[in-house]
Each structure stands twice: as structure tokens, then as C-alpha cells.
Amino acid sequence: MSIITNINKAFDHRIRLGIMSILMVNEFADFNMLKELLGATDGNIASHAKALEKVEYIKVEKQFIGRKPNTRYSTTDLGRAEFKKHINALEKLINKS
């Protein structure tokens, strides 16, 4: 099997890669944390998070803290497994060079 087959198109954008990287090392992250760490706009975070949610790699929880809405993201088991496969494939590709 080719290494390239494990490279996942869902992670081909730097924002999605960033969201998953942050969520892999944190139990969860809220919208503002992702926005700050990735230096991205509201629209960028929202659209890329939605793409990852659509393929069930992350889950989204909306709640209120006091009177302020808060959106919190975390990885799913599927998302963790797929991201690990993706990173392993990239490492193999890099080490082949």
C-alpha cells in the first residue's frame, strides 16, 4: 500500500491541521482559543471547524457561560485515529526523502 493513501484530504488546509493539532494535545478548545492560537478570522475557524465536524472528526458543544455564548470543540475517537494515520503517513513520506 502506498504511503500517500493515508494522507487525509480533510487535513489538507493549515487551519484544519492546526485545529486538529491543538485538539490532540488539549481535551478541548473554545472558539477564541483556536482563533488566537491559529491567528485566523472568525469565518475561517467556523468554516474549517464545520468541515471537520461534517466528517465527524471533531464534536462541537455550544453553551452559555454567564450570558455569553461559548463554542467548545473536542476530537472524536474517529478524528484522533484518522489524524494519527495522517501524521504517520507524512512522517514516512518525509523520512523517505
C-alpha positions as CSV (number, residue, x, y, z in Angstrom):
1,M,0.0,0.0,0.0
2,S,1.2,3.4,-0.9
3,I,2.1,5.9,1.9
4,I,0.2,8.6,0.1
5,T,-3.1,6.7,0.5
6,N,-3.1,7.5,4.2
7,I,-2.7,11.3,3.7
8,N,-6.1,12.6,4.5
9,K,-7.7,15.3,2.4
10,A,-9.7,16.6,5.4
11,F,-6.4,17.9,6.9
12,D,-5.0,19.5,3.7
13,H,-5.6,23.1,4.9
14,R,-3.4,24.7,7.5
15,I,-6.4,25.8,9.6
16,R,-7.8,22.3,9.8
17,L,-4.4,20.9,10.5
18,G,-4.0,23.5,13.3
19,I,-7.4,22.8,14.8
20,M,-6.7,19.1,15.0
21,S,-3.2,19.6,16.3
22,I,-4.5,21.8,19.1
23,L,-7.3,19.4,20.0
24,M,-4.9,16.4,20.0
25,V,-3.0,17.9,22.9
26,N,-5.9,19.5,24.7
27,E,-9.0,17.9,26.0
28,F,-11.0,20.7,24.3
29,A,-10.5,24.2,23.0
30,D,-13.0,27.0,22.6
31,F,-13.6,29.2,19.6
32,N,-11.5,32.1,20.9
33,M,-8.6,29.9,21.9
34,L,-8.5,28.4,18.4
35,K,-8.8,31.8,16.8
36,E,-6.0,33.2,18.9
37,L,-3.6,30.3,18.6
38,L,-4.1,30.0,14.8
39,G,-4.2,33.7,14.0
40,A,-7.3,33.1,11.9
41,T,-10.6,35.0,11.3
42,D,-13.9,34.1,12.8
43,G,-15.1,32.9,9.4
44,N,-12.0,30.8,8.8
45,I,-12.3,29.0,12.2
46,A,-16.1,28.5,11.7
47,S,-15.9,27.1,8.2
48,H,-13.0,24.8,8.8
49,A,-14.4,23.5,12.1
50,K,-17.7,22.8,10.3
51,A,-15.8,20.8,7.7
52,L,-14.1,18.7,10.4
53,E,-17.4,18.3,12.2
54,K,-19.1,17.1,9.0
55,V,-16.7,14.2,8.6
56,E,-17.1,13.5,12.4
57,Y,-13.5,14.2,13.4
58,I,-14.5,16.8,15.9
59,K,-17.6,17.5,18.0
60,V,-19.0,20.9,18.9
61,E,-20.7,21.9,22.1
62,K,-22.4,25.2,22.4
63,Q,-23.2,26.5,25.8
64,F,-23.6,29.8,27.7
65,I,-21.1,30.9,30.3
66,G,-22.9,33.6,32.2
67,R,-24.7,35.4,29.4
68,K,-22.0,34.8,26.8
69,P,-22.3,32.0,24.2
70,N,-19.3,29.7,24.2
71,T,-18.5,27.1,21.5
72,R,-16.2,24.3,22.6
73,Y,-14.5,21.8,20.3
74,S,-13.0,18.3,21.0
75,T,-11.8,15.4,18.9
76,T,-13.9,12.3,18.3
77,D,-12.3,8.8,18.5
78,L,-12.5,8.6,14.7
79,G,-10.8,12.0,14.4
80,R,-8.0,11.1,16.7
81,A,-7.4,7.8,14.8
82,E,-7.5,9.5,11.3
83,F,-5.2,12.3,12.4
84,K,-2.6,9.9,13.8
85,K,-2.7,7.9,10.5
86,H,-2.3,11.2,8.6
87,I,0.7,12.3,10.7
88,N,2.3,8.8,10.4
89,A,1.9,8.9,6.6
90,L,3.5,12.4,6.5
91,E,6.4,11.2,8.7
92,K,7.0,8.2,6.4
93,L,6.9,10.4,3.4
94,I,9.4,12.9,4.9
95,N,11.8,10.1,6.0
96,K,11.8,8.5,2.5
97,S,13.4,11.7,1.1
